[in-house]
Amino acid sequence: MSAPPTEPEATPATRSGYTGNEIQPDEFVGTLLLVDSAAASEADLNDGDSAFGDGLSSSSSSLSSDVTDFREFNNRRYHAFQENQYWLPNDDEEISRLELQHIVWRLCLNGRLHIAPVPADVHRVIDLGTGTGKWAIEFADMHPSAEVIGTDLSPIQPNSLPSNCSFIVDNVEEEWVYSEPFDYIHSRMLCLGIHDWKKYFQQCWDNLKPGGWMEVQETKFPLMSADGKGPSESAFLQWSQYIKEAAANDGIDADPTQRFRGMLEDIGFIDIREQPLQWPIGGWPKGEREKIIGRIMIDNLRQFYKPSAMALYTKRLGWTVEQVEEFLPSVLKDLEDRTQHYYVQMHIVAARKPDIESS
């Protein structure tokens, strides 16, 4: 096993694990983006070259043929297991995109994996919709005493794992049946795959130990312009608006985070913590780390805009493949226009299940 990643140097409390103190806002990157007026003319600004044993539910599966028999569409590979539940590819290009996305999260959180005050000696943890498994693997390395489980519809995680980390194929929208409750439940960027967030949070509650924490790290559609432009003024913003409309046609709210606090309070969660963030797209903002994030996001969206449109527009908006192909060049042109100041709205919410004495 490789040398475990380490949390960033900070206070002794951070090095030894969180002690209940919430991360201060100035420790995050992307809480306030400011335009660097010189960025668009910098000759060396290269926006496109970032160098960077449970009881299972009925949908869980060993790696049988319905899980591993992937399908091809528009020269991309997709998972076959419950294929209508997730519409992005699971090929090498998508794995690379998800790895870039993980780097952005670490940069925004100043090297951390979460904002919930999870103790260093946490015992049982699950990462829902784990994707490549990067978050789960790094968390397992940082917390060798913890049992860490990752779940996803696609078995694209690596085979070389820490001894305390495992993965299962599962659908988070179905009933969860685990042998024991968890101390910490984590998920990230599931907003285009969850139809019923209230049910999701209820299942988190039902599967948390008293005193345990849950955390969601989410994105919001449509994307935004720091210049105040709307979808009618930008093909790129229009692309993201169409993503939101396509999701709505499938019963999914692509901007759900404003409702999270009320849902969590209704269920009984306490100590709710929220942190909005902004991810720049391109090297336009002030701040070196913000520029790095922006350059990575250009790479991320170059890999995301076409398969997302091809899948959602054709399946949920009634477009033909030819119509999508005709529309996308204008999206890419806007995405790569250095005079534009686009960004993605992110939102993190963490909440605690009360101790037995408080329930």
C-alpha positions in Angstrom: 0.0 0.0 0.0 1.3 3.4 -0.9 2.3 5.9 1.8 -1.0 7.4 3.2 -1.9 11.0 2.2 -1.7 13.4 5.0 -4.0 16.2 6.0 -2.6 19.7 5.4 -0.4 21.2 8.1 -2.4 23.5 10.3 -3.1 23.4 14.0 -2.3 20.3 16.1 -6.1 19.7 16.3 -6.2 19.4 12.5 -3.2 17.1 12.4 -4.7 14.7 15.0 -8.2 14.7 13.6 -11.2 17.1 13.9 -12.2 17.9 17.5 -15.6 19.5 16.8 -14.5 22.9 15.6 -15.9 23.9 12.3 -13.5 24.9 9.6 -13.4 28.7 9.3 -14.6 30.2 6.0 -11.2 31.7 5.3 -9.7 28.2 5.1 -11.8 27.5 2.0 -10.9 28.5 -1.6 -13.7 29.8 -3.8 -15.9 31.6 -1.2 -15.5 34.9 -3.2 -14.2 35.1 -6.8 -12.7 38.3 -8.0 -11.9 38.9 -11.7 -8.2 39.3 -12.5 -8.4 41.9 -15.3 -4.9 41.0 -16.5 -5.6 37.3 -16.8 -7.1 37.3 -20.3 -3.9 38.9 -21.8 -1.3 36.8 -20.0 0.7 35.0 -22.6 1.5 32.1 -20.2 -2.1 31.5 -19.2 -2.8 28.0 -20.5 -6.4 27.3 -19.5 -6.3 23.9 -21.2 -3.2 22.2 -19.8 -3.5 21.5 -16.1 -0.7 19.4 -14.9 -2.5 17.9 -12.3 -18.8 -7.8 4.4 -22.2 -5.9 4.5 -25.7 -7.1 3.9 -26.6 -5.6 0.6 -29.8 -4.2 -0.9 -31.6 -6.0 -3.7 -29.7 -3.9 -6.3 -26.3 -4.7 -4.9 -24.4 -7.2 -6.9 -21.2 -9.2 -7.2 -19.6 -8.6 -10.6 -22.0 -10.6 -12.7 -22.5 -10.1 -16.4 -25.2 -7.5 -16.0 -22.7 -5.3 -14.1 -19.6 -5.8 -16.3 -21.2 -6.0 -19.7 -20.7 -2.3 -20.6 -22.4 -0.8 -23.6 -21.2 1.6 -26.3 -22.9 4.8 -27.4 -21.5 7.6 -29.6 -18.0 6.1 -29.2 -18.1 6.2 -25.4 -18.5 3.3 -22.9 -21.4 3.3 -20.4 -22.3 1.0 -17.6 -25.0 -1.6 -18.1 -26.3 -2.1 -14.6 -29.5 -0.2 -14.2 -28.4 2.0 -17.1 -31.2 4.5 -16.9 -30.2 5.5 -13.4 -26.9 7.2 -14.5 -26.2 8.6 -17.9 -22.5 9.6 -18.0 -19.8 7.3 -19.4 -17.6 5.1 -17.3 -14.6 4.8 -19.7 -11.0 6.0 -19.2 -11.8 9.5 -20.3 -14.6 9.8 -17.7 -12.3 8.3 -15.0 -9.7 11.0 -15.8 -12.4 13.7 -15.5 -13.5 12.4 -12.1 -9.9 12.4 -10.9 -9.6 16.0 -11.9 -12.8 16.8 -10.1 -11.5 15.2 -7.0 -8.4 17.4 -7.1 -10.6 20.5 -7.3 -12.5 19.4 -4.2 -9.2 19.0 -2.3 -8.0 22.4 -3.4 -11.3 24.1 -2.4 -11.2 22.5 1.0 -7.6 23.3 1.6 -6.5 19.7 1.3 -9.3 18.2 3.4 -11.9 15.6 2.3 -14.8 17.0 4.3 -16.1 19.7 6.6 -17.9 17.5 9.2 -15.9 17.2 12.4 -15.2 13.5 12.0 -13.0 12.2 14.7 -9.6 10.7 13.8 -10.6 7.3 15.2 -13.9 7.1 13.3 -14.9 3.5 12.9 -17.4 3.0 10.1 -17.8 5.2 7.0 -19.6 5.0 3.7 -19.1 7.0 0.5 -22.2 6.9 -1.7 -21.8 7.3 -5.4 -18.1 6.9 -5.0 -17.2 7.0 -8.7 -13.5 6.1 -9.1 -13.3 5.6 -5.3 -10.6 8.2 -4.9 -12.3 9.9 -1.9 -12.9 6.5 -0.1 -9.4 5.3 -0.7 -7.8 8.5 0.6 -10.1 8.6 3.6 -9.2 5.0 4.4 -5.5 5.8 4.2 -5.9 8.7 6.5 -8.0 6.7 9.0 -6.5 3.2 9.2 -8.8 2.2 12.0 -11.9 2.9 10.0 -13.9 0.5 7.8 -14.6 2.4 4.6 -17.1 1.3 2.1 -17.8 2.9 -1.3 -20.9 2.3 -3.4 -21.5 3.0 -7.1 -23.5 1.7 -10.1 -20.2 1.2 -12.0 -17.4 -1.1 -10.9 -14.6 1.3 -12.1 -12.6 1.5 -8.9 -9.0 0.2 -8.8 -8.1 -3.3 -7.5 -5.2 -2.1 -5.4 -6.8 -0.8 -2.2 -6.1 -0.2 1.5 -7.0 -3.2 3.6 -9.7 -1.2 5.3 -11.5 -0.1 2.1 -13.9 -2.0 -0.1 -16.5 -1.3 -2.8 -19.9 -2.6 -3.8 -22.2 -2.1 -6.7 -25.3 -0.5 -5.4 -28.1 2.0 -6.3 -28.3 4.7 -3.6 -31.9 5.4 -4.6 -33.1 2.0 -3.5 -33.6 0.8 0.1 -30.3 0.6 2.0 -29.8 -2.7 3.9 -26.5 -2.6 5.8 -25.5 -4.9 8.6 -24.5 -2.0 10.9 -25.0 1.7 11.1 -22.3 4.2 10.2 -20.4 7.0 12.0 -20.1 9.1 8.9 -22.0 9.1 5.6 -20.5 11.0 2.7 -21.6 11.8 -0.9 -20.5 14.1 -3.6 -22.1 15.5 -6.7 -25.2 13.3 -6.9 -27.6 16.1 -7.8 -28.3 14.8 -11.3 -29.0 11.3 -10.0 -31.2 11.8 -7.0 -35.0 12.0 -7.5 -36.0 12.2 -3.8 -33.6 14.0 -1.5 -35.9 13.7 1.5 -35.8 9.9 1.1 -32.0 10.1 0.7 -31.7 12.1 4.0 -34.1 9.8 5.8 -32.0 6.8 4.8 -28.9 8.6 6.1 -30.7 9.1 9.4 -31.8 5.5 9.5 -28.3 4.3 8.9 -26.3 6.6 11.2 -25.3 5.8 14.7 -26.5 8.4 17.3 -24.0 11.2 17.2 -23.0 10.3 13.6 -22.5 12.8 10.8 -23.7 13.0 7.2 -22.3 15.3 4.5 -23.3 16.1 0.9 -21.0 18.1 -1.4 -23.1 19.2 -4.3 -23.2 21.3 -7.5 -26.0 23.4 -8.9 -27.4 24.0 -12.4 -27.4 26.1 -14.4 -23.9 27.5 -14.3 -23.3 31.2 -13.7 -21.5 34.2 -15.2 -19.7 36.7 -13.0 -20.6 39.3 -15.6 -24.3 38.7 -15.0 -25.0 37.0 -18.3 -27.9 34.6 -18.7 -28.5 31.6 -20.9 -29.9 33.7 -23.7 -26.6 35.5 -24.0 -24.3 32.5 -23.9 -24.4 29.1 -25.6 -22.4 27.6 -22.7 -24.9 28.9 -20.1 -27.7 27.7 -22.4 -26.1 24.3 -22.4 -26.2 24.2 -18.6 -29.8 25.4 -18.6 -30.8 22.6 -20.9 -29.1 20.2 -18.6 -31.3 21.5 -15.8 -34.5 21.2 -17.9 -33.6 17.7 -19.0 -33.1 16.6 -15.4 -36.5 18.2 -14.5 -38.1 16.1 -17.3 -36.9 13.0 -15.4 -38.2 14.3 -12.0 -34.8 15.6 -10.8 -34.2 19.0 -9.3 -30.7 20.1 -10.5 -30.6 23.0 -8.0 -31.8 21.3 -4.8 -29.4 22.6 -2.2 -31.6 25.5 -1.0 -34.1 22.9 0.3 -31.6 20.8 2.2 -31.6 22.5 5.6 -35.4 22.3 5.9 -35.4 18.6 4.9 -32.7 17.8 7.4 -34.4 19.8 10.2 -37.7 18.0 9.5 -36.1 14.7 9.9 -34.3 15.7 13.2 -30.8 16.5 12.2 -28.9 19.1 14.3 -25.7 21.1 14.1 -26.3 21.8 10.4 -23.4 23.4 8.7 -23.5 24.9 5.2 -20.7 26.2 3.0 -21.3 27.7 -0.5 -18.4 27.7 -2.9 -17.7 29.0 -6.4 -15.5 27.1 -8.8 -14.2 29.3 -11.6 -14.0 28.0 -15.1 -10.8 29.3 -16.6 -7.9 31.3 -15.3 -9.8 34.5 -14.9 -10.0 34.9 -11.1 -7.5 36.5 -8.7 -5.5 34.1 -6.6 -3.1 31.4 -7.7 -5.1 28.5 -6.3 -8.3 29.9 -7.8 -6.5 30.1 -11.2 -5.4 26.4 -10.8 -8.9 25.4 -10.0 -10.2 27.3 -13.1 -7.7 25.7 -15.4 -8.6 22.2 -14.1 -12.3 23.1 -14.6 -11.7 24.0 -18.2 -10.3 20.4 -18.7 -13.2 19.0 -16.7 -15.9 20.6 -18.7 -14.3 19.9 -22.0 -14.7 16.2 -21.1 -18.2 16.7 -19.7 -20.2 19.0 -22.0 -20.6 16.7 -24.9 -21.5 13.3 -23.2 -23.8 15.1 -20.9 -25.7 16.8 -23.7 -25.6 13.7 -25.9 -27.3 11.6 -23.2 -29.7 14.1 -21.6 -30.8 16.0 -24.6 -31.6 12.9 -26.7 -33.2 11.0 -23.8 -35.0 13.8 -21.9 -35.5 16.7 -24.4 -36.2 14.8 -27.6 -33.3 16.1 -29.5 -31.7 14.1 -32.3 -28.0 13.3 -32.3 -27.6 15.6 -35.3 -29.2 18.5 -33.4 -26.9 18.0 -30.5 -23.8 17.9 -32.7 -25.0 21.1 -34.4 -25.4 22.9 -31.1 -22.2 21.8 -29.3 -19.5 23.7 -31.3 -21.0 27.0 -30.1 -20.9 25.7 -26.5 -17.2 24.8 -26.8 -16.4 28.2 -28.4 -18.0 30.0 -25.4 -16.4 27.7 -22.9 -12.9 28.5 -24.3 -13.5 32.3 -24.6 -11.0 33.8 -22.2 -13.0 37.1 -21.9 -15.9 35.2 -20.2 -16.0 34.7 -16.4 -18.0 31.6 -15.9 -18.3 29.6 -12.6 -20.0 26.7 -11.0 -22.0 27.1 -7.7 -21.1 24.4 -5.2 -22.8 23.8 -1.8 -21.7 21.6 1.1 -24.1 20.6 3.9 -23.1 18.6 6.9 -25.5 17.6 9.8 -25.4 15.4 12.9 -27.8 12.8 14.2 -28.4 13.6 17.9 -26.9 11.5 20.6 -29.3 9.1 22.4 -29.6 11.6 25.3 -30.7 14.3 22.9 -33.2 12.3 20.9 
